[in-house]
């Protein structure tokens, strides 16, 4: 099997890369070890970020969210629910934080409006009555699985081949250059460039070629209770911390998330201490959250990308919170002396399209064939219900 581009990973980023590359006319193959969106993409809390969460501490990520959420609303409306978002300041929160939050949102381009706390019970009857200040922002929710399948359908319509249920067991090198990969079933894929979009597993893929990805793995524990207890995405108006987001998604309300350093990307255990902390955090925002019934718990490991020469993992959860939620494209020819391999890591579901665009831009540079990106202009198919090759 031959390709211009082999994409490793079938989450939001990998599916986005495959779509972008195929739409630019590159022969594209995507390989995913499980089903599409079976990793971190399917396990995040579902928030479509307005950028407000990152405005104070991570303005670069905030501006990326502003731009990309607007594009995603235009090209993939079937994947989005326009819930809106509300940031609330509660007693005990830093009363000075809104004085930083408002100007930071406006500087990043986030549409923000202060609300009358007295009007919150009518707007959000399930919320605590102890709201000191409140701010409306254009957050929403995102159906990540539907998004990935729509991207995969778009990619195949442009000629890409999607292979699921097949792990990459090794990267093939020739004269110090990655020239393809071997799959677990013995299939060999020849490729001019391999894009490593394996998310939390990216470091393991890069290591097959003797390369390094400076991913700081962070585990987030989430809980969901039955019923939609809030109408909008509700966030605490403070610096990002554990248990500060409530997301109404489908028929449940999700509370997230923790931020704990881990070494194993497959460490998906929702430990009891973290679950109890999330339930207590839910009760602070919605009294009775923890007793709403049908509690479901899970964990997801996300890659936070630091400096290429920096430490591989944060030493503490608080340090992990300070790592940018932006992304990085790594050309391993420049950083490890191994050409033909490009890693895209970090970021978030809201900015997956931008991540893919920058990764494929790097592919085009490596191929010496500049081609324009069209993914910001062309709508995704409303349904992605295809049966991909296994």
C-alpha positions as semicolon CSV with decimal commas, in nm:
position;residue;x (nm);y (nm);z (nm)
1;X;0,000;0,000;0,000
2;X;0,143;0,339;-0,100
3;X;0,052;0,690;0,011
4;X;0,181;1,043;0,012
5;X;0,069;1,076;0,374
6;X;0,013;0,810;0,639
7;X;-0,180;0,941;0,939
8;X;-0,144;0,749;1,266
9;X;-0,443;0,807;1,496
10;X;-0,817;0,827;1,436
11;X;-0,926;1,085;1,690
12;X;-1,034;1,439;1,608
13;X;-0,684;1,551;1,511
14;X;-0,604;1,248;1,297
15;X;-0,939;1,255;1,118
16;X;-0,890;1,628;1,062
17;X;-0,543;1,569;0,916
18;X;-0,674;1,297;0,685
19;X;-0,955;1,523;0,565
20;X;-0,724;1,818;0,505
21;X;-0,457;1,614;0,329
22;X;-0,705;1,435;0,104
23;X;-0,878;1,762;0,016
24;X;-0,539;1,899;-0,095
25;X;-0,508;1,610;-0,338
26;X;-0,257;1,403;-0,139
27;X;-0,288;1,024;-0,141
28;X;-0,386;0,965;0,220
29;X;-0,416;0,661;0,447
30;X;-0,528;0,683;0,811
31;X;-0,461;0,399;1,055
32;X;-0,633;0,368;1,394
33;X;-0,577;0,084;1,640
34;X;-0,940;0,079;1,756
35;X;-1,257;0,238;1,626
36;X;-1,258;0,599;1,516
37;X;-1,275;0,837;1,814
38;X;-1,216;0,553;2,058
39;X;-0,943;0,731;2,256
40;X;-0,936;1,066;2,435
41;X;-1,163;1,231;2,175
42;X;-1,463;1,027;2,288
43;X;-1,389;1,081;2,657
44;X;-1,363;1,456;2,691
45;X;-1,644;1,650;2,857
46;X;-1,790;1,785;2,534
47;X;-1,730;2,158;2,578
48;X;-1,698;2,376;2,269
49;X;-1,471;2,646;2,403
50;X;-1,543;3,014;2,348
51;X;-1,190;3,092;2,468
52;X;-1,308;3,245;2,796
53;X;-1,158;2,967;3,009
54;X;-0,809;3,044;2,878
55;X;-0,833;3,423;2,839
56;X;-0,640;3,516;3,153
57;X;-0,366;3,254;3,171
58;X;-0,336;3,131;2,811
59;X;-0,441;3,408;2,567
60;X;-0,292;3,230;2,265
61;X;-0,524;2,933;2,325
62;X;-0,812;3,173;2,388
63;X;-0,767;3,343;2,051
64;X;-0,740;3,005;1,878
65;X;-1,069;2,899;2,037
66;X;-1,241;3,221;1,928
67;X;-1,141;3,168;1,564
68;X;-1,190;2,795;1,547
69;X;-1,522;2,778;1,730
70;X;-1,660;3,028;1,477
71;X;-1,531;2,816;1,187
72;X;-1,666;2,495;1,339
73;X;-2,009;2,652;1,385
74;X;-2,004;2,732;1,014
75;X;-1,869;2,404;0,873
76;X;-2,011;2,155;1,124
77;X;-2,333;2,285;1,279
78;X;-2,477;1,933;1,304
79;X;-2,204;1,850;1,559
80;X;-2,279;2,146;1,788
81;X;-2,547;2,239;2,038
82;X;-2,567;2,612;2,107
83;X;-2,613;2,596;2,482
84;X;-2,428;2,917;2,559
85;X;-2,203;2,948;2,860
86;X;-2,214;3,116;3,200
87;X;-1,916;3,191;3,426
88;X;-2,017;3,235;3,789
89;X;-1,830;3,381;4,084
90;X;-1,926;3,213;4,412
91;X;-1,855;3,313;4,771
92;X;-1,499;3,210;4,849
93;X;-1,379;3,264;4,492
94;X;-1,128;3,544;4,437
95;X;-1,342;3,859;4,408
96;X;-1,069;4,029;4,208
97;X;-1,063;3,769;3,932
98;X;-1,346;3,922;3,724
99;X;-1,135;4,237;3,701
100;X;-0,880;4,032;3,507
101;X;-1,131;3,805;3,332
102;X;-1,338;4,073;3,157
103;X;-1,052;4,267;2,991
104;X;-0,871;3,943;2,902
105;X;-1,183;3,808;2,727
106;X;-1,227;4,130;2,535
107;X;-0,858;4,138;2,437
108;X;-0,886;3,782;2,302
109;X;-1,205;3,859;2,111
110;X;-1,439;3,656;2,336
111;X;-1,790;3,802;2,341
112;X;-1,867;3,849;2,711
113;X;-2,158;4,014;2,890
114;X;-2,207;4,062;3,262
115;X;-2,540;3,932;3,391
116;X;-2,749;4,041;3,687
117;X;-2,705;3,771;3,955
118;X;-3,067;3,824;4,053
119;X;-3,171;3,697;3,710
120;X;-2,970;3,374;3,733
121;X;-3,243;3,166;3,908
122;X;-3,475;3,226;3,614
123;X;-3,200;3,158;3,360
124;X;-3,052;2,857;3,543
125;X;-3,300;2,737;3,810
126;X;-3,077;2,446;3,911
127;X;-2,779;2,663;4,004
128;X;-2,690;2,764;4,356
129;X;-2,857;3,084;4,474
130;X;-2,523;3,210;4,602
131;X;-2,395;3,357;4,273
132;X;-2,203;3,681;4,338
133;X;-2,132;3,777;3,977
134;X;-2,209;3,609;3,642
135;X;-2,094;3,646;3,283
136;X;-2,240;3,508;2,960
137;X;-2,002;3,375;2,692
138;X;-2,059;3,180;2,366
139;X;-1,961;2,834;2,490
140;X;-2,144;2,531;2,353
141;X;-2,126;2,153;2,338
142;X;-1,962;1,935;2,077
143;X;-2,050;1,582;1,964
144;X;-1,692;1,465;1,917
145;X;-1,774;1,120;1,780
146;X;-2,006;1,264;1,516
147;X;-1,739;1,522;1,431
148;X;-1,474;1,255;1,374
149;X;-1,702;1,041;1,161
150;X;-1,797;1,345;0,953
151;X;-1,429;1,426;0,897
152;X;-1,360;1,065;0,801
153;X;-1,653;1,065;0,558
154;X;-1,523;1,387;0,403
155;X;-1,174;1,240;0,378
156;X;-1,293;0,923;0,205
157;X;-1,502;1,132;-0,035
158;X;-1,174;1,301;-0,133
159;X;-1,001;0,967;-0,186
160;X;-0,852;0,886;0,156
161;X;-0,845;0,533;0,290
162;X;-0,942;0,477;0,655
163;X;-0,817;0,161;0,827
164;X;-0,952;0,091;1,177
165;X;-0,873;-0,191;1,417
166;X;-0,507;-0,200;1,305
167;X;-0,220;-0,095;1,530
168;X;0,108;0,037;1,397
169;X;0,372;-0,204;1,522
170;X;0,671;-0,025;1,376
171;X;0,786;0,266;1,166
172;X;1,002;0,179;0,866
173;X;1,324;0,372;0,821
174;X;1,558;0,397;0,526
175;X;1,884;0,594;0,548
176;X;1,764;0,774;0,860
177;X;1,427;0,869;0,713
178;X;1,080;0,736;0,798
179;X;0,936;0,584;0,482
180;X;0,625;0,412;0,612
181;X;0,490;0,177;0,876
182;X;0,413;-0,187;0,946
183;X;0,071;-0,277;1,081
184;X;-0,015;-0,556;1,324
185;X;-0,163;-0,770;1,048
186;X;0,165;-0,753;0,856
187;X;0,048;-0,489;0,607
188;X;0,322;-0,253;0,497
189;X;0,230;0,107;0,415
190;X;0,484;0,310;0,217
191;X;0,453;0,684;0,267
192;X;0,643;0,997;0,175
193;X;0,550;1,147;0,513
194;X;0,403;0,996;0,830
195;X;0,192;1,224;1,050
196;X;0,184;1,113;1,411
197;X;-0,158;1,225;1,541
198;X;-0,183;0,962;1,813
199;X;-0,265;1,204;2,094
200;X;-0,165;1,071;2,434
201;X;0,008;0,781;2,257
202;X;0,217;1,006;2,028
203;X;0,537;0,963;2,229
204;X;0,520;0,586;2,181
205;X;0,472;0,621;1,806
206;X;0,763;0,864;1,775
207;X;0,984;0,633;1,981
208;X;0,949;0,369;1,708
209;X;1,175;0,594;1,501
210;X;1,401;0,692;1,790
211;X;1,232;1,031;1,823
212;X;1,097;1,220;2,121
213;X;0,769;1,402;2,181
214;X;0,773;1,627;2,491
215;X;0,421;1,532;2,593
216;X;0,314;1,596;2,950
217;X;0,042;1,338;3,011
218;X;-0,243;1,458;3,228
219;X;-0,536;1,247;3,347
220;X;-0,875;1,410;3,390
221;X;-1,152;1,237;3,583
222;X;-1,513;1,321;3,498
223;X;-1,852;1,225;3,638
224;X;-2,195;1,241;3,480
225;X;-2,538;1,227;3,639
226;X;-2,869;1,162;3,470
227;X;-3,066;1,457;3,344
228;X;-2,975;1,804;3,224
229;X;-2,944;2,000;3,547
230;X;-2,824;2,316;3,372
231;X;-2,915;2,469;3,037
232;X;-2,578;2,627;2,956
233;X;-2,218;2,520;3,008
234;X;-2,148;2,654;3,357
235;X;-1,794;2,742;3,465
236;X;-1,644;2,884;3,782
237;X;-1,512;3,236;3,731
238;X;-1,159;3,170;3,851
239;X;-0,829;3,047;3,719
240;X;-0,874;2,695;3,573
241;X;-0,881;2,438;3,851
242;X;-1,024;2,095;3,926
243;X;-1,401;2,057;3,914
244;X;-1,494;2,390;3,764
245;X;-1,702;2,303;3,453
246;X;-2,055;2,162;3,425
247;X;-2,153;2,051;3,073
248;X;-2,508;1,956;2,968
249;X;-2,449;1,689;2,706
250;X;-2,714;1,458;2,569
251;X;-2,927;1,339;2,857
252;X;-2,671;1,400;3,130
253;X;-2,474;1,670;3,310
254;X;-2,098;1,621;3,320
255;X;-1,869;1,764;3,588
256;X;-1,499;1,792;3,512
257;X;-1,223;1,770;3,545
258;X;-0,915;1,681;3,743
259;X;-0,557;1,731;3,625
260;X;-0,315;1,468;3,752
261;X;0,022;1,378;3,597
262;X;0,048;1,021;3,470
263;X;0,304;0,823;3,275
264;X;0,078;0,568;3,105
265;X;-0,158;0,692;2,830
266;X;-0,378;0,389;2,897
267;X;-0,429;0,487;3,263
268;X;-0,802;0,545;3,235
269;X;-0,899;0,463;3,594
270;X;-1,134;0,710;3,764
271;X;-1,004;0,684;4,120
272;X;-1,247;0,717;4,411
273;X;-1,082;1,028;4,557
274;X;-1,112;1,218;4,231
275;X;-1,471;1,106;4,180
276;X;-1,570;1,225;4,527
277;X;-1,402;1,559;4,460
278;X;-1,594;1,602;4,134
279;X;-1,926;1,517;4,300
280;X;-1,856;1,769;4,575
281;X;-1,766;2,031;4,314
282;X;-2,092;1,957;4,137
283;X;-2,285;2,011;4,458
284;X;-2,124;2,354;4,498
285;X;-2,271;2,465;4,165
286;X;-2,592;2,261;4,161
287;X;-2,715;2,161;4,508
288;X;-2,807;1,793;4,500
289;X;-2,587;1,717;4,197
290;X;-2,428;1,414;4,365
291;X;-2,767;1,262;4,447
292;X;-2,924;1,314;4,105
293;X;-2,883;0,944;4,024
294;X;-2,727;0,718;3,758
295;X;-2,371;0,831;3,823
296;X;-2,121;0,741;3,553
297;X;-1,745;0,796;3,593
298;X;-1,451;0,781;3,357
299;X;-1,107;0,927;3,293
300;X;-0,918;1,048;2,989
301;X;-0,548;1,109;2,938
302;X;-0,458;1,418;2,738
303;X;-0,118;1,525;2,605
304;X;0,006;1,870;2,704
305;X;0,303;1,973;2,495
306;X;0,589;2,166;2,648
307;X;0,917;2,283;2,505
308;X;1,097;2,033;2,282
309;X;1,388;2,026;2,521
310;X;1,175;2,050;2,835
311;X;1,069;1,791;3,090
312;X;0,851;1,504;2,978
313;X;0,585;1,547;3,245
314;X;0,470;1,800;3,502
315;X;0,585;1,742;3,858
316;X;0,249;1,836;4,006
317;X;-0,115;1,895;3,905
318;X;-0,075;2,270;3,958
319;X;0,217;2,275;3,714
320;X;0,004;2,082;3,465
321;X;-0,262;2,355;3,484
322;X;0,003;2,608;3,383
323;X;0,101;2,423;3,064
324;X;-0,049;2,589;2,756
325;X;-0,352;2,420;2,599
326;X;-0,223;2,521;2,258
327;X;-0,061;2,271;2,022
328;X;0,274;2,203;1,857
329;X;0,378;2,069;1,519
330;X;0,711;1,886;1,549
331;X;0,917;1,811;1,239
332;X;1,141;1,533;1,361
333;X;1,385;1,599;1,078
334;X;1,466;1,928;1,250
335;X;1,445;1,811;1,611
336;X;1,572;1,452;1,598
337;X;1,746;1,426;1,262
338;X;1,483;1,181;1,137
339;X;1,304;1,317;0,831
340;X;0,966;1,198;0,707
341;X;0,793;1,209;1,046
342;X;0,577;1,495;1,173
343;X;0,398;1,494;1,508
344;X;0,099;1,711;1,591
345;X;0,016;1,712;1,963
346;X;-0,150;1,915;2,236
347;X;-0,447;2,138;2,165
348;X;-0,810;2,049;2,217
349;X;-1,114;1,931;2,023
350;X;-1,228;2,288;1,957
351;X;-0,907;2,364;1,766
352;X;-0,867;2,030;1,588
353;X;-0,913;2,185;1,241
354;X;-0,636;2,441;1,295
355;X;-0,407;2,169;1,426
356;X;-0,472;1,961;1,115
357;X;-0,414;2,258;0,885
358;X;-0,076;2,335;1,040
359;X;0,027;1,969;1,031
360;X;-0,063;1,935;0,662
361;X;0,112;2,266;0,587
362;X;0,425;2,102;0,731
363;X;0,363;1,793;0,515
364;X;0,343;2,010;0,204
365;X;0,671;2,178;0,296
366;X;0,834;1,836;0,342
367;X;0,701;1,726;0,002
368;X;0,808;2,051;-0,164
369;X;0,451;2,092;-0,290
370;X;0,262;2,387;-0,136
371;X;-0,115;2,341;-0,160
372;X;-0,386;2,562;-0,007
373;X;-0,606;2,444;0,279
374;X;-0,983;2,440;0,213
375;X;-1,118;2,294;0,536
376;X;-1,225;2,628;0,685
377;X;-1,451;2,697;0,387
378;X;-1,610;2,363;0,298
379;X;-1,885;2,219;0,519
380;X;-1,860;1,878;0,675
381;X;-2,119;1,620;0,572
382;X;-2,413;1,622;0,813
383;X;-2,381;1,249;0,870
384;X;-2,069;1,038;0,885
385;X;-2,230;0,697;0,904
386;X;-1,979;0,499;0,701
387;X;-1,842;0,153;0,769
388;X;-1,467;0,196;0,759
389;X;-1,230;-0,083;0,665
390;X;-1,116;-0,306;0,946
